[in-house]
Amino acid sequence: MGLIQDKVTTKWVPNNRKYYEDLGYTFTKYYENFEVKVEDLPEKSGVRLLAKCDCCGEVIGLNK
């Protein structure tokens, strides 16, 4: 199973600001969308990712 996307869109919220700033992202303003690399998402981010099955080619959604 391979991920289809390498980046996702999320929003700045008070709970994630320090986390993403520590990774090098530049804060703009709260509740504004910004693009994040999938590998930078926190373990339980709740972001839905798309993956494609290597065998059948079916695209499914996964939660990170």
C-alpha positions in Angstrom: 0.0 0.0 0.0 1.5 3.3 -1.0 0.4 6.9 -0.1 -0.8 8.9 -3.1 0.0 12.3 -1.6 3.1 13.7 0.0 1.5 16.9 1.4 -1.8 17.7 3.0 -3.6 20.9 4.0 -4.3 21.6 7.7 -5.1 24.6 9.8 -3.2 26.6 12.4 -4.8 26.1 15.8 -3.4 26.9 19.2 -2.7 23.2 19.9 -0.4 22.7 16.9 1.4 26.0 16.6 4.5 25.1 18.6 4.7 21.6 17.1 4.9 22.9 13.5 7.1 25.9 14.3 9.6 23.5 16.0 9.6 21.6 12.6 10.4 24.9 10.8 7.0 26.0 9.5 6.3 29.7 9.6 3.2 30.7 11.5 0.8 32.9 9.6 -2.5 33.2 11.6 -4.8 31.0 13.5 -7.4 29.0 11.5 -5.6 29.7 8.3 -4.8 26.7 6.0 -1.2 25.7 5.4 0.5 22.8 3.6 2.3 20.1 5.6 4.5 17.2 4.5 2.8 13.9 5.4 5.9 12.8 7.4 5.6 15.9 9.6 2.0 15.1 10.8 1.8 14.2 14.4 1.0 10.5 15.2 -2.7 11.1 16.0 -3.4 14.1 13.8 -6.8 12.8 12.5 -5.9 13.8 9.0 -7.3 11.5 6.3 -4.7 10.3 3.8 -5.3 8.5 0.4 -3.4 5.3 -0.3 -3.4 3.0 -3.3 -3.4 -0.8 -3.0 -0.3 -2.3 -4.7 -2.3 -5.4 -5.8 -5.7 -4.2 -7.0 -5.1 -0.4 -7.5 -8.0 0.5 -5.3 -7.7 3.9 -3.6 -8.7 4.0 0.0 -8.7 6.6 2.8 -6.5 6.1 5.9 -6.5 8.1 9.1 -3.1 9.1 10.5 
